[in-house]
């Protein structure tokens, strides 16, 4: 069986499992999936990504944008805005 690891590079991010916990990756446009444990599905997705530079680039761009939402600076600023809106400071 193939594991449920996340693979990434400069141009793409994709996951190798269709488990519910990872559906957000494809839903948010920075990954592709195939049925868990299906090696031929992985091969086909890898071939697809190797053949489509624009798709890899777009997946990587969407992945970086998604990750930006979880940087400490972004979270701290959002937290500060919430606290300020409560007029506690």
BALUMMAR-316515 format. One record per residue (C-alpha): x, y, z. Coordinates in Angstrom, 1 decimal. Example, Ala and Ser with C-alpha at 12.3 -4.5 7.8 and 13.67 -1.06 7.14 Angstrom:
<rs>
R       xx       yy       zz
R     12.3     -4.5      7.8
R     13.7     -1.1      7.1
</rs>
This chain:
<rs>
R       xx       yy       zz
R      0.0      0.0      0.0
R      1.2      3.5     -0.8
R      1.3      5.9      2.2
R     -0.6      9.1      2.7
R      2.3     11.4      2.4
R      2.3     14.9      0.9
R      4.8     15.5     -1.9
R      5.9     19.0     -2.8
R      8.4     20.9     -4.9
R      8.9     24.4     -6.2
R      6.2     24.1     -8.8
R      3.6     21.7     -7.3
R      2.0     20.2     -4.4
R     -0.1     17.1     -4.6
R     -1.2     14.4     -2.3
R     -1.4     10.7     -2.9
R     -4.6      9.8     -1.1
R     -8.2     10.4     -1.5
R     -8.9     10.2      2.2
R    -11.4     12.8      3.5
R     -8.8     14.6      5.7
R     -6.8     15.6      2.6
R     -9.7     16.7      0.3
R     -9.0     20.3      1.1
R     -5.8     20.1     -1.0
R     -7.6     19.5     -4.3
R    -10.6     21.6     -3.3
R     -8.4     24.6     -2.8
R     -6.6     24.1     -6.1
R     -3.1     23.2     -5.0
R     -3.2     19.4     -5.5
R     -4.4     16.4     -7.4
R     -5.5     13.1     -5.9
R     -5.9      9.4     -6.8
R     -7.4      6.5     -4.8
R     -5.4      5.5     -1.8
R     -3.2      2.5     -2.5
R     -3.6      2.7     -6.3
R      0.0      2.9     -7.7
R     -1.2      3.2    -11.3
R     -3.2      6.2    -10.3
R     -0.1      7.8     -8.8
R      1.8      7.1    -12.0
R     -0.8      8.7    -14.2
R     -1.0     11.8    -12.0
R      2.8     12.1    -12.0
R      2.9     11.8    -15.8
R      0.1     14.4    -16.1
R      2.0     16.9    -13.9
R      5.3     16.2    -15.7
R      3.6     17.0    -19.1
R      1.9     20.2    -18.0
R      4.3     22.9    -16.7
R      1.4     25.4    -16.5
R     -0.6     23.1    -14.2
R      2.4     22.5    -11.9
R      3.0     26.3    -11.8
R     -0.6     27.0    -11.0
R     -0.8     24.3     -8.3
R      2.4     25.7     -6.7
R      1.1     29.3     -6.8
R     -2.2     28.3     -5.2
R     -0.4     26.3     -2.6
R      1.8     29.2     -1.6
R     -1.2     31.5     -1.4
R     -3.0     29.0      0.8
R      0.0     28.7      3.1
R      0.4     32.4      3.4
R     -2.8     32.4      5.4
R     -1.1     30.4      8.1
R      2.1     32.4      8.6
R      2.6     33.6     12.1
R      2.7     37.3     11.0
R     -0.7     36.8      9.2
R     -2.3     35.1     12.2
R     -0.9     37.6     14.7
R     -2.2     40.5     12.6
R     -5.7     38.9     12.4
R     -5.6     38.3     16.1
R     -4.6     41.9     16.8
R     -7.5     43.1     14.6
R    -10.0     41.0     16.5
R     -8.7     42.2     19.9
R     -8.7     45.8     18.7
R    -12.3     45.4     17.5
R    -13.3     44.4     21.0
R    -11.9     47.6     22.4
R    -10.0     45.8     25.1
R     -6.7     47.6     24.4
</rs>
